[in-house]
Amino acid sequence: MSETKKTVLVGVYDTMADWEVGHATAHLRSGRFHREPGGYEIVTVGLTAEPITGPIVSMGGLRVTPDRTLDRLSPQEGAMLILPGADLWDAGDDLAPFARKAREFLDAGVPVAAICGAVAGLAREGLLDERDHTSAVVHYLMAQEGYAGAGHYLDEDAVTGGDLITAGPTEPVAFAREVFRRLGVYTPEVLDAWYRLFARSDASAYDVLMSA
């Protein structure tokens, strides 16, 4: 696997819900139980086109200085783009450039994973209209201008619709599971055990992981 394909890009912006992508990024980076040796490089992407001079502040108060800026990002630079939720997704169009960049990635065949408010941002961009998807509730998406994808809405914890992964705000573990599945990080047996351990505290899954 090339170095480019071992990179996962993560959008970062003020008020982002840091916990929603924590399972995915931590376990991608660690490399533990992966089919192939070595983890993924996590590269953070900020909105500004100006030189990066300071950190963004997450909803939990974590301060993150982006590695890259969105305007200079191309789909060829990573294996996936991950977009966490944030208060800003529901407060206006400040994060709309991330939704437009998601369209660019999907058009290039590079998967995108969005959770919580980021799903609404993709809905307004029209990216859910022809793809299976989920969210907190369908009514949340139906309130978004430009959304016409109710016929593709699935009431599940997380959904992979082709190259697009979506989940509601209460499903960070299921969201991570779909990210791992789409990237082929774990064997099916290990992926099942990982989910049972972190989502259900199933002690029997620990032995499967330790023998992986």
Secondary structure, DSSP 8 states (H G I E B T S, - for coil): --TGGGEEEEE--TTB-GGGTHHHHHHHHH-TT-SSSS--EEEEEES-SS---S-EE-TTS-EE--SEEGGG--GGG-SEEEE--BGGGGSSSTTHHHHHHHHHHHHTT--EEEETHHHHHHHHTTTTTTS-B--S-HHHHHTSTT---GGGB--SSEEEETTEEEE-TT-HHHHHHHHHHHHT-S-HHHHHHHHHHHHH--THHHHHHHT-
